[in-house]
Amino acid sequence: MIHSRTGWVGVVALTALGYWLMGRAGLMLAIPPGYATAVWPAAGVGFAALMLFGVRHWPGVFLGSFAVNLGIGFDDSDGAAVLQSVAMATGIGLGAALQAVVGVLLVRRAVGRDPALDSPRDVILFMLLAGPVSCLVNAGIAQTALLLSGQITTQELLFSGWVWWTGDVMGVMAMAPILMAFWAQPASIWRPRRTTMVLPLLLVYAALVVGFYALSDKEQGRMQAAFERDAGLLLHRVQDSLFREFLIADSMAAQYSSQGQPDAELWRGLLEHYAPHRADAGVLVWLQNEPAGGGYALVHPPVGGAVPSPLADAASCRPLLQDLQRASGVNAYPALLEALEFARDRGEGALSAPLRQPGTGGTVTCAAYLAPAYRGPTVTLEQRRQQIMGFALSLVPVTLRTHQMIPRTAAPFEIQVRDVVANTAYA
C-alpha cells in the first residue's frame, strides 16, 4: 500500500499515464464512432493498479479514461459542444473508475487482499469477478453517456454495449495477470509466473490483434462497397432530380415564349401540370424583365407560393427570393447576374455559381438555373437582348436533404456540393 501523500500522487499519475497509453493502443481496435473496442487493455491496467496499490487511487483511472475519451470525441465548434464533450468523457471516466473499484472489492471479498491464485477456485473467482461481472458496470454507464451525447443511437446501443463489455473483459483478463506477475504479493509465488504466464498471454493478445485486423479489413471492404452503392444511387437521384427540374424550367420558358407574354394563370397551370414530376425539385419561380424598374423582379407566383423543395432546405433560398422582389435585387448577386446575361445572350438555360447572400460575409444560399423566354424573334444577339421577357428561375439549395433520396437502410454519410471552378466545397 502507498501511504504518503507524495506516493499517492505518484501512483495516481502513473495509473493515469498507464491507462492513457494502453487506451490509445486499444483504440486501434475500436469500432465506429471510436469508443468501443474489441480489446481494451486499459481496463486491465485500471483494475490491476487498484488491486495492487489500493482503491483510494481511483482518480488515476478516472483521469486516464477521461483523457482518452476526451481525445476521441472533443468538439470545440461551440460552447455547448465543448460542455457535451467534457460531460461525456467525465461520465465514461467515472464509470471506468467505479468499475475498477467494484472489481477490486469483489475479488478481495472472494479470494483475499493479496491473492496467490494457487487454487482452481481462486483463479476462477478472480477471473469471473474481475472480468465479466465487474465489467458490466462501465458497459452500462458508458453506453448511457454515449447515447445521451448522440454518439450512438438506440439501435446501436446493444451492439456497442456488447463490444464495450467484451473489450473490457478481454483487457482485464489479459493485462491484470501480466501486471500482477511483476508487482503482486507474495512475490515468491508471482515471480515464477512471469515466464509461464506472461508470454502466453502476450501471444494470445497478439493473435487477437491480428485476427481483429483481418476481420476489420473484410468489414471495411464490405462497408466501402455499401458506401459506393449508396453514393452511386444518391448521385443518380440528385442528377435525375436536377436535370428534370432544368428541363421543366426550359419547357415553361418555351411555353411563355410561344405565348409572347407573361400569364399568371398559365404559370399556375404549368406548375400544377409538372407537380407530379417535381417531387425532389428545387424552388421554381418566374423572374420577369421590368425595364421601367431597371432590372428583373419576381412577378408570379408570389414568394409565399413558391414550390417548396423536399430535395433541400428551401429556407436557405428565402433571402434571395425576398431580394428578387425588387427589380434591382439581381444586381446584388453578381453570379446570378452573370448567369442571367449568359442565358439571355445565348438563348439557352444557364446554371449560376453558388450565390452568396449580400452582407453575410459570403454565406452561400443556393444556385440558380435560368431558362430564358422571349417576346419575339431571337435570331441575333441584339434581338435576344431586346425581346427578353424573363426567366423561369429554378433555385437549388446547396445543402441536400439526402435522407429522402436514399434507402432507409443505407448507411449515413456526409454530402458535399463542390464548385469545381472555384474549387470550393459546400457541406
Secondary structure, DSSP 8 states (H G I E B T S, - for coil): ---SHHHHHHHHHHHHHHHHHHHHHHGGGB-TTSS-BS--HHHHHHHHHHHHH-GGGHHHHHHHHHHHHHHHH---SSHHHHHHHHHHHHHHHHHHHHHHHHHHHHHHHHH-SS----SHHHHHHHHHIIIIITTHHHHHHHHHHHHHTTSS-HHHHHHHHHHHHHHHHHHHHHHHHHHHHHH-SSHHHHTTHIIIIIHHHHHHHHHHHHHHHHHHHHHHHHHHHHHHHHHHHHHHHHHHHHHHHHHHHHHHHHHHHHHTS--HHHHHHHHHHHGGG-TT--EEEEEEEEGGGTEEEE-SS-GGGS---TTBTGGGGHHHHHHTTSTTGGGG-HHHHHHHHHHHHHTS-EE----B-TTTTS-B-EEEEEEEEESS--SSHHHHHHHEEEEEEEEEESSB-GGGTS-TTS------EEETTTTEEE-
